[in-house]
Amino acid sequence: MREQLELRGGRLERHTPVRTLEDVQGLSLPQLGTYVSDMFKKNGFALSI
């Protein structure tokens, strides 16, 4: 696991709690993707890649 993390450059930072539109605008693209994925999963949707 550690080798895989080192190969891809480390861990992604988790997004901060989103409360306003400015919070969403301040997210990096990977953080935004995680936020959207989490939001869909919490509402019962399944994302298949």
Sequence and secondary structure as in RCSB ss.txt:
>XXXX:A:sequence
MREQLELRGGRLERHTPVRTLEDVQGLSLPQLGTYVSDMFKKNGFALSI
>XXXX:A:secstr
 HHHHHHHTS         SHHHHHTS HHHHHHHHHHHHHHTT     
